[in-house]
């Protein structure tokens, strides 16, 4: 049996979809699992031992003829046909992929029923409401396996055993003498202040406060992010250059995964790096706003050493403005207290 799992959005979403591969492998030990994703998420997908093959949607949907929209679609159909898959699970449906899967003749095409185009292109439709659900994203993903006879309600405590992630070998490129090196006698902590707009952010002022609370003799600190985010945080990074090592824009995703595995923990909002760290069993401390659908009940990091902080309130203002201060009211002292209680991984 060959099964395609399709999820072509962000890194955190992909991480929380990987347990589907683990559950499928448990139910059907001999199945061949193909993960259809985006090029930039490839390293985390290929780190999953339950996935047999990665299919790059960016590559197969590339349009060689700029004047023709159809050539990219034809390319996608050919690639999907060549797989000879028995089924595809549209974990997060994309119209072009749903259409290509039907035109490629994939017999079983599973998706949710809340998008009009899935009624035209998919033949196993499930009602899985997400926005107002009290379930975690990973639990909602697993509900899509019901047509395969997998009906168990997995708890958030059970799900991490199905990630199947294998840590890469510890051979990091160095950007300078002794730079970017985790230290064996300290707690190596990654601070990830920005989110590329995917989550409410705790704020640089809170991260500054946290840095001041963490004694340098116990904590080795790194700040991660994209090169663009590094430029946005330049004053913050300069202010703390004696305490933190700046990783922004210096590591590819493969290298960053490797680096996360070599460290002990991370503090971040609901971002891909937080979910990667949690999946690898690192101390992942997530910071969240108290509102649906971005609250921790839906998006908390899942892992044996993962936890989160959120204000105990139902903030209506969060729904009305992106500038709501709820997440910024989480005290740096509370984050530091958690960190002081942890031991290096």
URURNOR-V196373 format. One record per pair of residues at least 24 apart in sequence whose C-alpha atoms are under 10 Angstrom apart, sorted by sequence separation. I is the first residue (numbers start at 1). J is the second residue. D is the distance in Angstrom with one decimal. If there is no record, write none. Layout:
I_J_D ; I_J_D
This chain:
14_38_9.6 ; 25_49_10.0 ; 26_50_9.5 ; 55_79_9.0 ; 72_96_9.8 ; 73_97_8.7 ; 76_100_6.3 ; 77_101_6.8 ; 80_104_6.0 ; 81_105_7.0 ; 93_117_9.2 ; 94_118_8.9 ; 97_121_9.3 ; 98_122_6.8 ; 219_243_9.3 ; 220_244_7.4 ; 221_245_6.4 ; 222_246_6.0 ; 223_247_5.8 ; 224_248_4.9 ; 225_249_6.4 ; 226_250_8.0 ; 227_251_9.6 ; 270_294_8.3 ; 275_299_9.1 ; 277_301_8.5 ; 278_302_5.7 ; 279_303_5.4 ; 280_304_8.9 ; 281_305_5.7 ; 282_306_7.2 ; 283_307_7.8 ; 284_308_7.9 ; 285_309_7.4 ; 286_310_8.6 ; 287_311_9.5 ; 289_313_9.5 ; 290_314_5.9 ; 291_315_6.3 ; 292_316_9.8 ; 25_50_6.6 ; 55_80_9.3 ; 75_100_9.2 ; 76_101_8.5 ; 77_102_8.7 ; 78_103_9.4 ; 79_104_8.5 ; 80_105_8.6 ; 81_106_7.5 ; 93_118_7.6 ; 95_120_10.0 ; 96_121_9.8 ; 219_244_9.8 ; 220_245_8.6 ; 221_246_9.0 ; 222_247_6.7 ; 223_248_6.8 ; 224_249_7.9 ; 225_250_8.8 ; 226_251_8.7 ; 270_295_9.1 ; 275_300_8.3 ; 276_301_8.6 ; 277_302_9.4 ; 278_303_4.7 ; 279_304_8.3 ; 280_305_9.2 ; 281_306_7.5 ; 289_314_9.4 ; 290_315_6.2 ; 291_316_7.6 ; 309_334_8.5 ; 11_37_9.8 ; 15_41_9.2 ; 18_44_9.4 ; 22_48_8.8 ; 24_50_8.6 ; 25_51_8.9 ; 73_99_8.8 ; 74_100_8.0 ; 77_103_6.5 ; 78_104_7.0 ; 80_106_8.0 ; 95_121_8.5 ; 216_242_9.9 ; 222_248_9.3 ; 224_250_8.8 ; 225_251_9.1 ; 226_252_9.5 ; 270_296_8.4 ; 274_300_9.2 ; 275_301_5.3 ; 276_302_9.5 ; 277_303_8.4 ; 278_304_7.4 ; 279_305_9.1 ; 280_306_9.9 ; 289_315_8.5 ; 290_316_9.1 ; 291_317_9.1 ; 292_318_9.1 ; 293_319_9.7 ; 309_335_7.9 ; 1_28_8.3 ; 8_35_9.4 ; 10_37_9.2 ; 11_38_9.3 ; 14_41_7.6 ; 18_45_7.6 ; 21_48_8.6 ; 22_49_8.6 ; 23_50_9.0 ; 73_100_6.7 ; 76_103_9.7 ; 77_104_5.1 ; 216_243_7.2 ; 224_251_9.0 ; 274_301_6.7 ; 275_302_7.1 ; 276_303_9.5 ; 278_305_6.7 ; 279_306_8.6 ; 291_318_6.4 ; 292_319_8.2 ; 308_335_9.4 ; 1_29_9.8 ; 2_30_9.2 ; 3_31_7.3 ; 4_32_8.5 ; 5_33_7.3 ; 6_34_8.4 ; 7_35_7.6 ; 8_36_6.8 ; 9_37_7.4 ; 10_38_8.3 ; 14_42_9.7 ; 17_45_9.8 ; 21_49_9.0 ; 22_50_5.7 ; 55_83_9.9 ; 76_104_8.5 ; 77_105_8.9 ; 90_118_9.4 ; 208_236_7.7 ; 212_240_9.3 ; 215_243_9.6 ; 216_244_9.7 ; 271_299_9.3 ; 273_301_10.0 ; 274_302_9.5 ; 275_303_8.5 ; 277_305_9.2 ; 278_306_5.5 ; 290_318_7.7 ; 291_319_7.0 ; 1_30_7.4 ; 2_31_5.8 ; 3_32_6.2 ; 4_33_5.9 ; 5_34_6.2 ; 6_35_6.0 ; 7_36_6.2 ; 8_37_4.4 ; 9_38_7.1 ; 11_40_8.3 ; 12_41_9.4 ; 15_44_7.4 ; 19_48_9.4 ; 21_50_5.7 ; 22_51_8.3 ; 74_103_9.3 ; 93_122_9.9 ; 187_216_9.7 ; 194_223_9.9 ; 196_225_8.9 ; 204_233_8.1 ; 207_236_9.2 ; 208_237_9.6 ; 211_240_8.2 ; 214_243_9.7 ; 270_299_6.8 ; 271_300_9.9 ; 272_301_9.7 ; 277_306_8.4 ; 278_307_8.7 ; 289_318_7.7 ; 290_319_9.8 ; 1_31_4.9 ; 2_32_4.6 ; 3_33_5.0 ; 4_34_4.6 ; 5_35_4.8 ; 6_36_4.6 ; 7_37_5.5 ; 8_38_5.2 ; 10_40_8.8 ; 11_41_5.8 ; 14_44_8.2 ; 15_45_7.8 ; 18_48_7.4 ; 20_50_9.2 ; 21_51_6.4 ; 73_103_9.8 ; 74_104_9.4 ; 186_216_8.7 ; 187_217_9.4 ; 188_218_8.8 ; 189_219_6.9 ; 190_220_8.6 ; 191_221_7.2 ; 192_222_8.4 ; 193_223_7.7 ; 194_224_8.6 ; 195_225_8.2 ; 196_226_8.6 ; 270_300_7.3 ; 271_301_9.2 ; 1_32_6.1 ; 2_33_5.9 ; 3_34_6.1 ; 4_35_5.7 ; 5_36_6.0 ; 6_37_6.3 ; 7_38_8.1 ; 8_39_9.0 ; 9_40_9.9 ; 10_41_7.3 ; 11_42_9.3 ; 14_45_7.7 ; 18_49_9.9 ; 19_50_8.8 ; 20_51_9.9 ; 21_52_9.6 ; 112_143_9.9 ; 186_217_7.3 ; 187_218_6.1 ; 188_219_6.0 ; 189_220_6.1 ; 190_221_6.0 ; 191_222_6.0 ; 192_223_5.9 ; 193_224_7.7 ; 194_225_6.8 ; 195_226_9.6 ; 205_236_8.6 ; 208_239_8.8 ; 212_243_9.0 ; 225_256_9.8 ; 269_300_9.6 ; 270_301_7.8 ; 275_306_8.9 ; 307_338_9.5 ; 1_33_8.5 ; 2_34_7.4 ; 3_35_8.5 ; 4_36_6.7 ; 5_37_8.5 ; 6_38_9.7 ; 8_40_9.9 ; 9_41_8.6 ; 11_43_9.9 ; 12_44_9.9 ; 18_50_8.3 ; 90_122_9.0 ; 112_144_7.7 ; 185_217_9.0 ; 186_218_5.1 ; 187_219_4.8 ; 188_220_4.7 ; 189_221_5.1 ; 190_222_4.8 ; 191_223_4.8 ; 192_224_5.2 ; 193_225_7.7 ; 194_226_8.9 ; 196_228_9.3 ; 204_236_7.1 ; 208_240_7.9 ; 211_243_7.7 ; 224_256_8.8 ; 269_301_9.8 ; 274_306_9.0 ; 8_41_8.4 ; 11_44_7.9 ; 15_48_9.5 ; 18_51_8.4 ; 89_122_9.5 ; 111_144_7.1 ; 185_218_7.8 ; 186_219_5.3 ; 187_220_5.9 ; 188_221_6.1 ; 189_222_6.3 ; 190_223_5.8 ; 191_224_6.3 ; 192_225_6.3 ; 196_229_7.8 ; 204_237_9.8 ; 211_244_8.4 ; 7_41_10.0 ; 11_45_9.3 ; 88_122_9.3 ; 110_144_7.2 ; 111_145_9.8 ; 185_219_9.0 ; 186_220_6.0 ; 187_221_8.3 ; 188_222_7.8 ; 189_223_8.7 ; 190_224_6.8 ; 191_225_9.0 ; 195_229_8.7 ; 61_96_9.1 ; 89_124_9.3 ; 110_145_8.4 ; 185_220_9.2 ; 186_221_9.5 ; 194_229_6.8 ; 289_324_8.9 ; 291_326_9.5 ; 61_97_9.2 ; 110_146_9.5 ; 183_219_9.1 ; 184_220_9.7 ; 193_229_9.0 ; 194_230_9.2 ; 289_325_8.7 ; 290_326_7.3 ; 110_147_7.8 ; 183_220_7.0 ; 289_326_6.0 ; 290_327_7.6 ; 305_342_9.5 ; 109_147_10.0 ; 110_148_9.8 ; 182_220_7.2 ; 194_232_9.2 ; 270_308_9.6 ; 288_326_8.6 ; 289_327_4.7 ; 61_100_9.9 ; 108_147_9.4 ; 181_220_9.3 ; 182_221_8.9 ; 194_233_8.8 ; 269_308_9.2 ; 288_327_5.8 ; 289_328_8.5 ; 57_97_8.7 ; 182_222_9.1 ; 193_233_8.9 ; 265_305_9.0 ; 266_306_9.7 ; 268_308_9.6 ; 269_309_9.7 ; 287_327_7.0 ; 288_328_9.2 ; 289_329_9.6 ; 305_345_9.2 ; 180_221_9.6 ; 181_222_9.6 ; 222_263_9.6 ; 265_306_9.3 ; 267_308_9.4 ; 287_328_9.0 ; 289_330_9.3 ; 180_222_7.8 ; 221_263_9.8 ; 224_266_9.8 ; 288_330_8.8 ; 220_263_9.4 ; 223_266_9.6 ; 287_330_7.8 ; 36_80_10.0 ; 220_264_9.9 ; 222_266_9.2 ; 223_267_9.9 ; 224_268_9.9 ; 221_266_9.6 ; 5_51_9.4 ; 4_51_9.8 ; 8_56_9.0 ; 225_273_9.3 ; 287_335_9.1 ; 4_53_9.3 ; 5_54_9.8 ; 6_55_9.2 ; 8_57_7.3 ; 34_83_8.9 ; 91_140_9.3 ; 92_141_8.7 ; 224_273_9.1 ; 286_335_9.6 ; 2_52_9.8 ; 4_54_9.5 ; 5_55_9.8 ; 7_57_9.6 ; 8_58_9.1 ; 91_141_6.4 ; 285_335_8.0 ; 4_55_9.1 ; 6_57_9.2 ; 34_85_8.8 ; 90_141_9.7 ; 91_142_9.0 ; 33_85_9.3 ; 36_88_9.5 ; 89_141_9.8 ; 91_143_9.8 ; 32_85_9.0 ; 35_88_9.6 ; 36_89_9.9 ; 91_144_7.2 ; 191_244_9.1 ; 285_338_8.6 ; 32_86_10.0 ; 34_88_9.1 ; 35_89_9.7 ; 36_90_9.4 ; 90_144_8.5 ; 91_145_9.7 ; 190_244_9.3 ; 285_339_8.8 ; 33_88_9.9 ; 89_144_7.3 ; 189_244_9.7 ; 190_245_9.4 ; 191_246_10.0 ; 192_247_10.0 ; 283_338_10.0 ; 89_145_8.0 ; 192_248_9.5 ; 283_339_8.8 ; 190_247_9.4 ; 89_147_10.0 ; 269_327_9.1 ; 283_342_8.0 ; 207_267_9.2 ; 283_343_9.0 ; 36_97_9.6 ; 87_148_10.0 ; 207_268_9.7 ; 283_344_8.4 ; 282_344_8.9 ; 283_345_7.6 ; 282_345_6.6 ; 180_244_9.9 ; 181_245_9.3 ; 281_345_8.2 ; 180_245_6.6 ; 179_245_7.5 ; 180_246_8.1 ; 202_268_8.0 ; 203_269_9.8 ; 179_246_9.3 ; 180_247_7.4 ; 201_268_8.3 ; 202_269_6.9 ; 179_247_9.6 ; 201_269_6.0 ; 267_335_8.4 ; 20_89_10.0 ; 190_259_9.5 ; 199_268_9.9 ; 200_269_7.0 ; 201_270_8.5 ; 180_250_9.9 ; 190_260_7.8 ; 199_269_6.6 ; 200_270_7.9 ; 201_271_9.9 ; 20_91_9.5 ; 189_260_9.1 ; 198_269_9.2 ; 199_270_5.8 ; 200_271_9.8 ; 175_247_9.3 ; 188_260_9.5 ; 198_270_7.7 ; 199_271_7.0 ; 267_339_9.5 ; 190_263_7.5 ; 195_268_8.4 ; 198_271_7.0 ; 266_339_9.8 ; 17_91_7.6 ; 188_262_8.4 ; 189_263_6.4 ; 190_264_8.2 ; 191_265_8.8 ; 192_266_7.2 ; 193_267_8.0 ; 194_268_7.9 ; 195_269_7.0 ; 197_271_9.6 ; 198_272_9.4 ; 265_339_8.9 ; 17_92_9.6 ; 175_250_7.9 ; 188_263_5.1 ; 189_264_6.0 ; 190_265_6.2 ; 191_266_5.8 ; 192_267_6.2 ; 193_268_6.0 ; 194_269_7.7 ; 195_270_7.6 ; 196_271_8.7 ; 4_80_9.4 ; 174_250_9.7 ; 175_251_9.6 ; 187_263_7.8 ; 188_264_5.2 ; 189_265_5.0 ; 190_266_4.5 ; 191_267_5.1 ; 192_268_5.0 ; 193_269_7.3 ; 194_270_9.8 ; 195_271_6.0 ; 14_91_9.5 ; 173_250_9.8 ; 174_251_9.9 ; 182_259_8.6 ; 186_263_9.9 ; 187_264_6.1 ; 188_265_6.7 ; 189_266_5.5 ; 190_267_6.4 ; 191_268_6.4 ; 192_269_7.7 ; 194_271_8.6 ; 195_272_8.5 ; 265_342_9.4 ; 13_91_9.7 ; 14_92_9.9 ; 173_251_8.8 ; 181_259_9.0 ; 182_260_10.0 ; 184_262_9.9 ; 186_264_9.2 ; 187_265_7.9 ; 188_266_8.6 ; 189_267_7.6 ; 190_268_8.5 ; 191_269_9.9 ; 193_271_9.8 ; 195_273_9.5 ; 264_342_9.3 ; 265_343_9.8 ; 4_83_9.2 ; 13_92_9.2 ; 172_251_9.4 ; 180_259_8.8 ; 183_262_9.5 ; 184_263_9.4 ; 192_271_8.7 ; 264_343_8.3 ; 265_344_8.0 ; 3_83_9.6 ; 182_262_6.9 ; 183_263_8.7 ; 264_344_5.3 ; 265_345_7.9 ; 2_83_8.2 ; 3_84_9.5 ; 4_85_7.0 ; 181_262_9.0 ; 182_263_6.3 ; 192_273_7.8 ; 263_344_8.3 ; 264_345_5.1 ; 2_84_7.6 ; 3_85_6.0 ; 4_86_8.3 ; 5_87_8.8 ; 6_88_7.1 ; 7_89_8.8 ; 8_90_9.5 ; 172_254_9.9 ; 173_255_8.0 ; 181_263_9.3 ; 182_264_9.0 ; 192_274_8.3 ; 263_345_7.7 ; 1_84_9.7 ; 2_85_4.9 ; 3_86_6.1 ; 4_87_6.3 ; 5_88_5.9 ; 6_89_6.1 ; 7_90_6.8 ; 8_91_9.0 ; 9_92_8.0 ; 172_255_6.7 ; 190_273_9.5 ; 191_274_9.9 ; 262_345_9.1 ; 1_85_7.5 ; 2_86_5.4 ; 3_87_5.1 ; 4_88_4.5 ; 5_89_5.0 ; 6_90_5.0 ; 7_91_5.6 ; 8_92_7.6 ; 171_255_8.9 ; 172_256_9.1 ; 190_274_9.7 ; 202_286_10.0 ; 261_345_9.4 ; 1_86_6.2 ; 2_87_6.9 ; 3_88_5.7 ; 4_89_6.1 ; 5_90_6.4 ; 6_91_5.7 ; 7_92_5.6 ; 8_93_8.8 ; 9_94_9.6 ; 170_255_9.6 ; 202_287_6.9 ; 1_87_8.4 ; 2_88_8.7 ; 3_89_7.6 ; 4_90_8.3 ; 5_91_6.7 ; 6_92_7.1 ; 7_93_7.6 ; 8_94_8.1 ; 168_254_8.5 ; 172_258_7.2 ; 173_259_9.9 ; 201_287_8.0 ; 202_288_8.1 ; 4_91_9.9 ; 5_92_9.5 ; 6_93_7.8 ; 7_94_8.5 ; 168_255_9.0 ; 171_258_8.0 ; 172_259_7.2 ; 190_277_9.9 ; 200_287_8.8 ; 201_288_8.1 ; 202_289_9.0 ; 6_94_8.8 ; 170_258_6.6 ; 171_259_9.1 ; 199_287_9.7 ; 200_288_7.2 ; 201_289_8.6 ; 8_97_9.6 ; 168_257_7.8 ; 169_258_7.3 ; 170_259_8.0 ; 199_288_8.3 ; 200_289_6.7 ; 7_97_9.9 ; 167_257_8.0 ; 168_258_5.7 ; 172_262_9.3 ; 199_289_8.7 ; 6_97_8.3 ; 167_258_6.9 ; 168_259_9.3 ; 170_261_8.3 ; 171_262_9.8 ; 6_98_9.5 ; 167_259_9.9 ; 169_261_9.3 ; 170_262_7.1 ; 167_260_9.4 ; 168_261_7.9 ; 169_262_9.6 ; 167_261_6.4 ; 168_262_9.6 ; 189_283_9.0 ; 190_284_9.6 ; 191_285_10.0 ; 200_294_8.6 ; 166_261_9.7 ; 167_262_9.1 ; 189_284_9.8 ; 199_294_7.6 ; 198_294_9.6 ; 199_295_10.0 ; 4_101_10.0 ; 4_106_9.8 ; 3_106_9.9 ; 3_108_9.4 ; 4_109_9.5 ; 5_110_9.8 ; 165_276_9.3 ; 50_162_8.6 ; 50_163_8.2 ; 51_164_8.8 ; 166_279_10.0 ; 167_280_7.4 ; 48_162_9.6 ; 49_163_8.6 ; 50_164_6.1 ; 51_165_9.9 ; 165_279_7.3 ; 166_280_8.0 ; 48_163_6.9 ; 49_164_5.4 ; 50_165_8.3 ; 164_279_8.7 ; 165_280_6.7 ; 47_163_9.7 ; 48_164_5.1 ; 49_165_6.2 ; 163_279_6.5 ; 164_280_9.1 ; 165_281_9.9 ; 47_164_8.0 ; 48_165_4.4 ; 49_166_6.8 ; 162_279_9.4 ; 163_280_8.5 ; 20_138_8.3 ; 24_142_9.6 ; 47_165_5.4 ; 48_166_6.3 ; 160_278_8.6 ; 161_279_8.9 ; 200_318_9.7 ; 19_138_7.4 ; 20_139_9.4 ; 23_142_8.3 ; 46_165_8.7 ; 47_166_5.5 ; 48_167_9.3 ; 160_279_6.5 ; 213_332_8.0 ; 214_333_9.8 ; 16_136_9.4 ; 17_137_8.4 ; 18_138_8.6 ; 19_139_9.3 ; 28_148_9.8 ; 45_165_8.6 ; 46_166_9.1 ; 47_167_7.2 ; 159_279_9.8 ; 160_280_9.0 ; 212_332_9.5 ; 213_333_7.4 ; 219_339_9.5 ; 16_137_6.9 ; 17_138_6.2 ; 20_141_7.2 ; 21_142_9.6 ; 24_145_8.3 ; 27_148_9.2 ; 44_165_8.1 ; 47_168_7.7 ; 160_281_8.7 ; 210_331_8.8 ; 211_332_8.9 ; 219_340_9.6 ; 16_138_5.1 ; 17_139_9.3 ; 19_141_8.7 ; 20_142_5.9 ; 23_145_9.0 ; 27_149_9.1 ; 44_166_9.5 ; 200_322_7.6 ; 201_323_9.9 ; 203_325_9.5 ; 206_328_7.2 ; 209_331_9.1 ; 210_332_5.1 ; 213_335_9.6 ; 214_336_6.9 ; 218_340_9.2 ; 15_138_8.9 ; 16_139_8.8 ; 17_140_9.5 ; 18_141_9.4 ; 19_142_7.8 ; 20_143_9.4 ; 27_150_7.9 ; 44_167_10.0 ; 199_322_9.9 ; 200_323_8.8 ; 202_325_8.7 ; 205_328_9.0 ; 206_329_8.9 ; 209_332_6.2 ; 210_333_7.1 ; 213_336_6.7 ; 214_337_9.7 ; 13_137_8.2 ; 14_138_9.8 ; 16_140_9.8 ; 17_141_6.4 ; 18_142_9.8 ; 20_144_8.9 ; 24_148_9.0 ; 200_324_8.9 ; 201_325_9.5 ; 202_326_8.9 ; 203_327_8.6 ; 204_328_9.6 ; 206_330_8.5 ; 208_332_8.9 ; 209_333_8.3 ; 210_334_9.4 ; 212_336_9.8 ; 213_337_9.4 ; 13_138_8.7 ; 16_141_8.0 ; 17_142_8.0 ; 20_145_7.9 ; 200_325_9.4 ; 201_326_10.0 ; 202_327_5.7 ; 203_328_6.3 ; 206_331_7.7 ; 207_332_7.4 ; 210_335_7.5 ; 211_336_9.0 ; 214_339_8.6 ; 215_340_9.9 ; 16_142_9.8 ; 24_150_8.5 ; 200_326_9.4 ; 201_327_7.0 ; 202_328_4.8 ; 203_329_9.8 ; 206_332_6.0 ; 210_336_6.5 ; 214_340_8.4 ; 23_150_8.6 ; 200_327_7.1 ; 201_328_7.4 ; 202_329_8.2 ; 205_332_9.6 ; 206_333_9.6 ; 209_336_9.7 ; 13_141_9.9 ; 200_328_9.0 ; 202_330_7.8 ; 207_335_9.9 ; 202_331_9.8 ; 202_332_9.7 ; 23_154_10.0 ; 23_159_9.0 ; 26_162_8.9 ; 22_159_9.2 ; 25_162_9.2 ; 22_160_9.7 ; 23_161_9.4 ; 24_162_9.5 ; 19_158_9.9 ; 20_159_9.2 ; 22_161_8.1 ; 23_162_6.3 ; 163_302_9.8 ; 19_159_6.5 ; 22_162_4.5 ; 23_163_9.1 ; 163_303_9.4 ; 18_159_9.8 ; 19_160_7.3 ; 21_162_7.5 ; 22_163_6.3 ; 156_297_9.8 ; 160_301_9.8 ; 161_302_10.0 ; 18_160_9.6 ; 19_161_7.9 ; 20_162_7.5 ; 21_163_7.9 ; 22_164_6.5 ; 160_302_6.2 ; 161_303_8.4 ; 16_159_9.3 ; 19_162_4.6 ; 20_163_8.2 ; 21_164_8.4 ; 22_165_10.0 ; 159_302_7.5 ; 160_303_5.4 ; 161_304_9.1 ; 16_160_9.3 ; 18_162_7.5 ; 19_163_4.7 ; 156_300_9.5 ; 158_302_9.4 ; 159_303_8.2 ; 160_304_7.3 ; 18_163_5.6 ; 19_164_7.5 ; 156_301_9.6 ; 157_302_7.6 ; 158_303_9.3 ; 17_163_8.6 ; 18_164_7.8 ; 19_165_9.8 ; 156_302_6.8 ; 157_303_7.7 ; 158_304_9.8 ; 16_163_8.2 ; 18_165_8.8 ; 156_303_8.7 ; 157_304_7.9 ; 15_163_7.8 ; 15_165_9.6 ; 189_339_9.3 ; 187_339_9.0 ; 187_340_9.6 ; 187_342_8.7 ; 189_344_9.4 ; 187_343_7.4 ; 188_344_7.6 ; 186_343_9.6 ; 187_344_5.5 ; 188_345_9.3 ; 134_292_8.9 ; 140_298_9.1 ; 186_344_7.7 ; 187_345_8.5 ; 133_292_8.7 ; 134_293_8.9 ; 136_295_9.7 ; 137_296_9.9 ; 139_298_9.0 ; 185_344_9.1 ; 132_292_7.1 ; 133_293_8.1 ; 136_296_8.1 ; 137_297_8.5 ; 138_298_8.3 ; 184_344_8.9 ; 131_292_7.3 ; 132_293_6.7 ; 134_295_9.6 ; 135_296_9.9 ; 136_297_5.6 ; 137_298_5.3 ; 138_299_8.4 ; 131_293_5.5 ; 134_296_9.8 ; 135_297_6.5 ; 136_298_4.0 ; 137_299_6.2 ; 138_300_9.8 ; 130_293_8.1 ; 131_294_9.0 ; 134_297_6.3 ; 135_298_5.9 ; 136_299_6.2 ; 137_300_8.8 ; 133_297_9.0 ; 134_298_6.7 ; 135_299_9.2 ; 136_300_7.6 ; 138_302_8.8 ; 133_298_7.9 ; 136_301_9.8 ; 132_298_9.6 ; 136_302_9.5 ; 131_298_9.1 ; 130_298_8.7 ; 12_198_9.8 ; 10_198_9.0 ; 47_254_9.3 ; 46_254_9.9 ; 43_252_9.5 ; 44_253_8.1 ; 43_253_6.7 ; 44_254_7.5 ; 47_257_9.4 ; 42_253_8.9 ; 43_254_5.5 ; 40_252_9.4 ; 41_253_8.0 ; 42_254_8.8 ; 43_255_9.2 ; 40_253_7.6 ; 41_254_9.4 ; 43_256_9.9 ; 44_257_7.6 ; 40_254_9.6 ; 43_257_8.2 ; 41_272_10.0 ; 44_276_8.1 ; 11_253_9.9 ; 16_272_9.7 ; 15_272_7.7 ; 12_270_8.1 ; 13_271_9.2 ; 14_272_8.6 ; 15_273_9.7 ; 12_271_6.0 ; 13_272_7.6 ; 16_275_7.7 ; 11_271_8.0 ; 12_272_3.9 ; 15_275_6.6 ; 16_276_9.2 ; 19_279_9.9 ; 10_271_9.1 ; 11_272_4.9 ; 12_273_7.4 ; 14_275_9.5 ; 15_276_6.7 ; 18_279_9.7 ; 10_272_7.4 ; 11_273_8.0 ; 12_274_7.9 ; 13_275_8.8 ; 14_276_9.7 ; 12_275_5.7 ; 15_278_9.7 ; 16_279_8.8 ; 11_275_8.4 ; 12_276_7.3 ; 15_279_7.6 ; 11_276_8.3 ; 16_299_9.0 ; 16_301_8.9 ; 13_299_9.3 ; 16_302_8.4 ; 12_299_9.1 ; 15_302_10.0 ; 12_301_9.3
